[in-house]
Amino acid sequence: MNTSPRPAATAAKADAQSSGGASLFSVLVIILAFILSVVVYKFVLGDASHFQGGNNENNPNPGDYLGVVFKGGFIVPVLMTMLLCVITFSIERMLTISKAKGSRSIEAFVRTIRQKLNTNDITGALAACDQQKGSVANVVKAGLLKYNEMGRDRSMPTDQRVLAIQKEIEESTALELPMLEKNLVIISTLASIATLVGLLGTVFGMIRAFAALAQAGTPDAVALANGISEALINTALGIGTSALAIVAYNYFTSKIDELTYSIDEAGFSIIQTFASQHGNSTAAQTA
């Protein structure tokens, strides 16, 4: 019999809808980021005013970094897309994790729950969960509701009731954590491939540079300069995007670990409190 307050079929349906919405959001972000990057590359970076003689085929004006970036070639919009995706998904994860933490400090919330449990004030602990909100509060509330249910059920041994509470907390955690980890795989993937794409652009730039040097007679100075610019710009964009993605991924992973630890701490307090308060009465009844 499934005693969970959230039926399995309803939970599975909700998770499927949430996953589909997250996937659609991710696809839309990538497509819009690419379109924006192409528009900025062609009409902002490639504007004739940034180049000598009003022609973007020439060298950039001295000190005009927009023209310099344009000389990075067709790989630049791809790298710009990756950079925009990292920024967008980082902001989205920051908002999601901040919402998951709830309305106040997680440490203060867990401390409140432990204090309420020590005085057997389950109603006050549930009220604290309603006030806190967020993923941690949702898991703790599910455990407390199961706590009350198992406290009224005298037909089961204490160890089985403790296992039921523990299972409820684990199931609630399994439902909440995927929401926190969504889109992190995209950030980690961008951290890996951004440098490779930048190196690919570097190779193309060096090919152009050596092709200019290989010409008979006087080397084409403009082509040589453009090739070197393409190589350096792509390297810089690739490394910068990858570094930002790595920092963002590690930061959000550490925040999720903190939330998971808080859930484990509160769950342990719930289980220990139930075992200590209901174990003795069961033993006395058995005797």
Disulfide bonds with the S-S distance in Angstrom:
none
